Amino acid sequence: MRKQSILLAVLTVFLLFAGCTQQQTEDVQQQPAQVQLGKYEMESSEEPLPPYVILEEGQKFQMMYSAMMSYLPLGTYEVKGSDVVLTTEDGERRYTFRVDGDTLVFQKDKSSSVKLGKEEPVPDGAVFRLKQES
């Protein structure tokens, strides 16, 4: 009986520590990324005017992915974990970028189309680097 009590006490302590470690890991993973306000320009663009994203105060954004586009995405953004999700004012388009230091990395599979005719000026994984801080 005494051995069972000791074993039960050791097991209880072990489970308590395991639960605390898991909670700390979850807390770290749920912290939102730190996003700097300013203008982010796409690196390695062949466009005459490189695609850009501007993050402004009040959770507002502007995005331009081609000088030939007739629609300028404007709206609001929110930080979800390590992603920044841009949603247009009409709610019809959404663009997702992963925050990586002073860059935003385009996530095509989580975003609305950025095609312009047959052209795709912003490929999956395109890196937008902070050029001007607000």
C-alpha positions as CSV (number, residue, x, y, z in Angstrom):
1,M,0.0,0.0,0.0
2,R,2.8,2.4,0.9
3,K,4.6,1.8,-2.5
4,Q,1.3,2.6,-4.3
5,S,0.9,5.9,-2.4
6,I,4.5,6.9,-3.2
7,L,4.1,6.0,-6.9
8,L,0.8,7.9,-7.0
9,A,2.4,11.0,-5.5
10,V,5.4,10.9,-7.9
11,L,3.0,10.4,-10.9
12,T,0.9,13.4,-9.7
13,V,3.9,15.7,-9.4
14,F,5.1,14.6,-12.9
15,L,1.8,15.3,-14.5
16,L,1.6,18.7,-12.8
17,F,5.0,19.7,-14.3
18,A,4.1,18.3,-17.7
19,G,0.9,20.4,-17.7
20,C,2.7,23.6,-16.8
21,T,5.3,23.1,-19.6
22,Q,2.6,22.5,-22.2
23,Q,0.7,25.7,-21.0
24,Q,3.9,27.8,-21.3
25,T,4.5,26.5,-24.9
26,E,0.9,27.3,-25.9
27,D,1.2,30.8,-24.4
28,V,4.4,31.5,-26.5
29,Q,2.7,30.2,-29.7
30,Q,-0.3,32.4,-29.2
31,Q,1.5,35.7,-28.9
32,P,0.9,37.8,-32.0
33,A,3.7,38.9,-34.2
34,Q,5.1,42.4,-33.9
35,V,4.3,44.3,-37.1
36,Q,6.0,47.7,-37.9
37,L,3.9,50.3,-39.6
38,G,5.2,51.6,-42.9
39,K,5.7,50.8,-46.6
40,Y,6.8,47.3,-47.6
41,E,8.1,46.8,-51.1
42,M,8.4,43.5,-52.9
43,E,12.0,42.4,-53.5
44,S,13.0,40.9,-56.9
45,S,10.1,42.4,-58.8
46,E,10.1,42.9,-62.6
47,E,7.3,45.4,-62.4
48,P,8.2,49.1,-63.3
49,L,6.6,50.1,-60.0
50,P,7.3,47.3,-57.5
51,P,4.3,45.9,-55.6
52,Y,3.9,47.3,-52.2
53,V,1.9,47.1,-49.0
54,I,1.4,50.1,-46.6
55,L,0.4,49.4,-43.0
56,E,-1.0,52.5,-41.3
57,E,-2.2,53.5,-37.9
58,G,-5.7,52.4,-37.0
59,Q,-5.2,48.9,-38.5
60,K,-5.6,50.3,-42.1
61,F,-3.7,49.2,-45.2
62,Q,-3.1,50.0,-48.9
63,M,-1.8,47.5,-51.4
64,M,-0.7,47.8,-55.0
65,Y,0.5,44.7,-56.9
66,S,0.7,46.1,-60.4
67,A,0.8,49.6,-62.0
68,M,-1.7,48.2,-64.5
69,M,-4.4,47.3,-62.0
70,S,-7.7,49.1,-62.0
71,Y,-8.5,48.2,-58.4
72,L,-6.5,49.5,-55.4
73,P,-7.1,47.2,-52.4
74,L,-7.8,49.3,-49.3
75,G,-9.1,48.2,-46.0
76,T,-8.1,46.9,-42.6
77,Y,-5.6,44.4,-41.3
78,E,-5.3,42.2,-38.2
79,V,-2.4,40.2,-36.8
80,K,-3.3,36.5,-36.3
81,G,-0.4,34.7,-34.7
82,S,2.5,35.1,-37.1
83,D,0.3,36.3,-40.0
84,V,-1.0,39.7,-41.0
85,V,-4.3,39.4,-42.7
86,L,-5.4,42.3,-45.0
87,T,-9.2,42.5,-45.7
88,T,-10.5,44.9,-48.3
89,E,-13.2,47.4,-47.3
90,D,-15.9,45.5,-49.2
91,G,-14.8,42.3,-47.5
92,E,-14.5,40.5,-50.8
93,R,-10.7,40.1,-50.9
94,R,-8.2,38.9,-48.3
95,Y,-4.4,38.8,-48.5
96,T,-2.2,37.0,-46.0
97,F,1.4,37.6,-45.2
98,R,3.7,35.9,-42.7
99,V,5.6,38.3,-40.5
100,D,9.4,37.6,-40.5
101,G,11.3,40.5,-38.8
102,D,11.1,43.5,-41.1
103,T,9.6,41.5,-44.0
104,L,6.2,40.3,-45.0
105,V,6.1,37.0,-46.9
106,F,3.1,36.5,-49.2
107,Q,1.0,33.4,-48.5
108,K,-0.8,32.6,-51.8
109,D,-2.8,29.7,-50.5
110,K,-4.4,31.9,-47.9
111,S,-5.0,34.9,-50.2
112,S,-7.3,36.2,-52.9
113,S,-5.9,36.1,-56.4
114,V,-3.3,38.7,-57.4
115,K,-3.5,37.8,-61.1
116,L,-3.6,40.5,-63.7
117,G,-4.7,38.8,-67.0
118,K,-2.3,35.9,-67.4
119,E,0.3,37.6,-65.2
120,E,0.9,36.9,-61.6
121,P,3.0,39.8,-60.3
122,V,3.1,38.5,-56.7
123,P,4.1,34.8,-56.5
124,D,3.8,32.6,-53.4
125,G,6.5,33.4,-51.0
126,A,7.3,36.9,-52.4
127,V,9.2,38.9,-49.8
128,F,8.1,42.5,-49.1
129,R,10.8,44.4,-47.1
130,L,10.1,47.4,-44.9
131,K,11.4,50.5,-46.8
132,Q,9.8,53.4,-45.0
133,E,8.7,53.3,-41.4
134,S,5.6,55.4,-40.4
